[in-house]
Amino acid sequence: MAMISPSRRLRRTPFSAGVEAAGVKAYTVYNRMLLPTVFESVEADYRHLKDHVQVWDVSVERQVELRGPDAGRLMQMLTPRDLRSMLPGQCYYVPIVDETGGMLNDPVAVKLSEDRWWISIADSDLLLWVKGIANGYRLDVLVDEPDVSPLAVQGPKSDELMERVFGERVRDIRFFRFDMFQFMGRDLAIARSGYSKQGGFEIYLDGSDLGMPLWNTLFEAGEDLNVRAGCPNAIERIEGGLMSYGNDMTDDNTPHECGLGRFCDTQTAIGCIGRDALLRVSKEGPVQQIRPIAIDGAAVPPCDRPWPLMANGKRVGQVTSAAWSPDFKTNVSIGMVRMTHWDPGTVLEVDAPDGLRRATVQESFWL
Ligand code: THG
């Protein structure tokens, strides 16, 4: 593929200088920003992530900040997950739905205080939807995108690295909780979360000027831990069943189709804009759902358009993410499969770029 032309529309991040110095080999575009996808190779990055510790520039996880007396009310309008018991210091994975129950985004909601929230978004223009609702309902809330850029520290040695920089108190942060820590005289929220199943943290850098100082401090502190620059890894996230908005699901899908029914409390999520629609569709249950799927044969190329899933010559679904897994010694993939063919063990055919291959619906890759 040809190169991406740099321009103001493809925003750099507070860590771009570090990413470039670390020898980034490929980027994707996400929320109109550059997201690294490869440093050494997808497979080498995968091995290193599972064995050591990596620092990821995930500034593309932009924050939609809600600030004001109606912040909590607005947040509940956006999601069918019941937020009434959520406390400051907690993070929730929340489906965001429109008036038809279609997925608009699958962010992490961060509750800073009763009247201040961050929505840490996946790749869609959620800010516009949220601003439209705040203004249309004349809510008493400010909605904007602050200068906040998450830096993830992921991998089995991430506790050790983070303790060296922020003190032993980081070890006490529980999964999907955050606490405040000082760095060069400024307060930063640090959560135990991140887009991998290897464990780790996300540092919400508040103020771009501290980007390179933070980056350099982590690399200096982790030299003997073999710390490297990394990025969300296609193989690892598919193995782990982490979905990618825009790839594995779109606004055509309900949270139930995406397997996010466990994050929906549609009965009690009073005020959710998609509530009526979701109550209707969730009564019958979804007729298609996300499944992990193993694909036979040699390594597949990246999935840049849906690959039809076939049974007896009829289309019964599609694969939208796929990669060769060195650990499972098969191609791992994520697809949307019709109810009639979604049981684990069901054997299908996938119409991959180089022809039909055997595809088997899995319970999970990670058990
Ligand atoms: N962290 C933050 N922001 C993000 C992401 C992130 N924004 C973009 C994208 N990732 C949003 N999508 C996801 C998808 C999965 C998870 C988080 C964000 C995730 N899921 C866990 C799982 O499925 O195992 C845990 C969910 C739970 O139990 O609550 O972590 O990664 N800041």
Boltz pocket constraint, residues with backbone or C-beta under 6 A from the ligand:
constraints:
  - pocket:
      binder: B
      contacts: [[A, 61], [A, 91], [A, 92], [A, 93], [A, 106], [A, 107], [A, 108], [A, 120], [A, 121], [A, 122], [A, 123], [A, 150], [A, 176], [A, 193], [A, 194], [A, 195], [A, 196], [A, 202], [A, 240], [A, 241], [A, 242], [A, 243]]
      max_distance: 6.0
